[in-house]
């Protein structure tokens, strides 16, 4: 039987949404945001933009390369796609696990410790909020450090899987990193998907308990966020007096729905992001500036 055709390299979609020309956007500064948020309990919603200063590229900033997602349907339905994904992830997770929280992550942890922030709903899978000391975090799209069997439901650590993948592909990393390259030299997406082409001979690992298909415990494009997780996130928005959005273009409904919920309830929405977001028309204040420096300023203004 001929081997399956090599899949095209998956990456993430370019942004196709633009702000309507007649939209009213209330632009402001960190000081304006602090005046809106002062005295209120706040829930934060974060995206990939908060982790760029930790060395993890985002999806949709003006400088991001075009990306097209590998969908859940492709992953579960095509062995060639799974091979391609696990080869790239075997490289990419090495980078993500070495990243450290930046001042933006630490700022949100400080706001929580000061009693200003109720918690964080994050679209990221990098666990940097937890590493920074945030205690109430909803990892909306899952975690990069865990792997689940789609057949028996067992969950294992990504570190344990790395040992198995290395044993199955003993010289793979050496080949990828030939010529003096390091993992840091390779473009890695926020879900630990590294941009490499040498994947056709990679050997994925099956579940060691039942032989089933292993998948990162990450919500893929075309896959639904578990309902229980969404309800907990809604409750965190409902329990707060305001919503602070940081580092996300809100292009997909997964994050935008929380902005819409807060705005529908009459709660102030502050958005901090470089460039347009789909939630801008709903923002009480939009701060078009760097996430790290703006969040650090909010600590001084709200908890100083």
N, C-alpha and C positions, 0 to 999 in steps of 0.2 A: 504493500500500500504506500503510495507516495506521501511524503511528509506534508503537513499543512503549510499553506502559503504563509510566509513571514508577515505578521501583522504590522501595520503602520505604527510608528512610534506614537503612543498616546501622550497627550499633554492637554492643557485646559483651554477652553473656548475663549476667544476674544470677546470683549464686551460689545454687545450689539445695542444696548440701551443708551440713550442720551437724554439729558434733562430737557423737558419741553421748553420752548422759548418763552412762554408766558408764565412760567413757574415763578412764584415769589419765594425767594430764599433769604432768610434773615441772617446775613453773615455777621460774624463778630469775632471776638478775641477770647482768650482764656479768662480774662476778667469778666467779660459778658457772660460766659458760661457759668462762672462761679456765682454771679449774681442770680442767675436762674436756679441753680442747684442748691444754693445756700439755705440751710435750715430744713432741707428735705432728705428723706432716705432715698438712696439711689441704687438702682440695678444697672450693671454694665453689660453691654453686648459687644463682644470683640470679634475681629476677623484677622485675616492674615497680615494686614498692615501693622499690627502691633508687634509682630515678631520679625519684621525685616531688619531691625537694628540688632537682632540676635544672629543675623546671618542666614535667615530663611527667606528666600524670595517670595513675594506675594503673587496673586493670580492676575489682578486686573488694574494695577497702578499704571499711570501713563508710560512708565519705562519698562513694564513687564513684557516679555516675549509672548507671542500668540501661543495659546495652548488649546488642545482638544481633549476632552476627558475620555478615559476608558470607562465605559458604563458597567453597571452591575450585570446587565444582560451579556455583555461581551465576556466578562470575567468568568461567570458561571457556565457559559455556553460553549466556550472555545478553549481547548487546552493550550493552543498556541498563544493566545492572549495571556493566559495565566503564566505561562513560562516567561513571556516577555515582561510581565509585571513583576514577578518575583525576582528576576534577574536585576531589574532596575532598583527594586526596593532593597535588595540585598546590599547594594551600594549606598543608596540614599539614606537608609536608616542609620548607617554608621555616622553620617553627618548630623542628622537631627538629634541623635542621642548625646552628642557632644556639645550641643548648643546650650547657652546659659540665658537665664532671664535678663532682660534689659531694664532700664530705668522706668519704662512704661509699665511693665509687669509689676515691678516693685512699687510703683505709685498706686496701683489699684489695690495691692495687698496692704499698703499703708492706709489707704482710705477705709478699707474694711476694718483694720485694727482700730482706727479712730472712731468707728461707729457710723461713718458717713455712708459706706457702701454695704448693701445687704448681701451682695454676691455677684458672681460673674457668670453669664451665659456666653460660652465661647464657641465659635465655629471652627476653631483650630483643633488639631489633634496632637500638638507638640508637648502638652503638659507643662508649659513654661509658667502658667499661672500658679499651678500647684507648687512648682519648684521655687517660685518667688515668695510663697507663704500665704497665698489666698486659700482660705479654708472652705468657702462655699462656692464651688465651681460646678457648673453643669457642662460637661463635654458633649455638646449637642451632636457633633458628627463622629463621636467615638474617640479612641486613643490609638496612637501609633505603636504603643508598646505591648499590645495584646493581639492574639490571633485566635480565631474561632473556627471550629470544624463545622461545615455546613450540613454534615450528616448527623453526627452524634451530639453536637453542641458543646463539646469540651473546649475550654479556653486555656491556652498556654501563653507563656511569655514570649515576646519577640526575641529576647535574648536566647532563650532555649532553641527556638527555631533557627536562629543564626548559626548555632553550633551544628545543627543537622544539615543546613544548607552548605556550610563550609565543608563538612565531611563528604557531601555528595558532589561538590564542585571545588575540589581542593586548590586549584590554581586559577580560579575565576578572577578573584580580586587582583592577583598579580598581573594578569593579562590586561584587565581594565586600567590599572594604574601604571602600566608600563611607560617608560620614558620619563620617569621622575614625577608623574602626576600624583596628587594626593586627592582624597575625597573632597577636600575643600575647593579643589579646582573644577569640580564637576557641578553643573547646574542641577539643583535639587528643588523640587516643588514642595509646597507646604505639607503634603501628605507623604513625604519621604520617597517620592518617585524621582529617581535620578535619570538624567538625559544621557543615556548610553545606547550604543547600537549593537554591541556584541552580546546578543541574547539567544541566538538560535540553538546553541548547544547547552544551555543552562538546564539543569535537572531540578525541578521543583520537588518539594517534599509532600507526601501524603500524610494524613492524620496517622499518628503512630498507634492509636487505639482502635480505629475502625477502618482505616484506609480511605477515608473520605477526603473531600476537597477542603483545603485550608484557605481562609480568607482573613485579611487584616480586620480587626474589629473597628472598621472605619465605614462610615456611610458613603457609598459610592453615588455618582450621578446615576439617576434612574432608580435609586433605592430610597425608601422612606425612612425618616427618622422615627425610631420607636415612639409610639403614641405616649407611653408613660413618661418618656423624657421630655416630650413637647409640653405635656401638661404641667410637669414640674417647672419648666421654664416660664410658661404662662403665669403660674402662681407666683414666681419670683418677680415678674413684671407687675402683677396685680398688687403685690404686697408693698411695693415701693411707691414713693411719691413722684419719682422722675426716672427717666431712662437716659443713660449716657452711652452713646455708640462710638466705638473707637476702632479705626483701622479696617473698615469694610465698606465696599461699594454698594452693598445691599442689592446686588443684581439679581440674586435668586431669592425665592420666596421663603426659603428656610430661615433667613435672618429678618427679612423685611416684615414678616408677619408680626414680629414683636414690636416693631416701630409702629405699625398700624394699630396694634392693640393699645399701646400706651397713648397714642394720639387720639384714638376713639374715646378713651376714658378721660380725655382732657388733661392728661399729664404732660408736663414739659419734656421735650425730647432735645437733647444736645448731641450733635454729631461732630466728631473730630475725624477728619480724613482729608488727605491731599487729593483734590479732584472731586468731580461730581459723584453723588450717590443717588440711588433710586429713592431714598427716603428724604432727600433735601426739601421737597415741598411740604413735608410734615414737621420739619425741624423748627423748634423755637429759636435755637441759635445753631448756626453751622460755622464751625471753626475750620477753615481751609488751611491747615498747617500740619507740621509734623506731629505724629501721635506721641512720641516719647517726650518731647519737650513740653507739649501741652498738658499731658497728664501729670508730669512732674510739677508744672506750675499750679495745677489744680490742688495738689497736695498742700502746697504752701498757702493757697487761698482759702481752702475749705477745712483743712485740719491743722494748719500752722498755729 
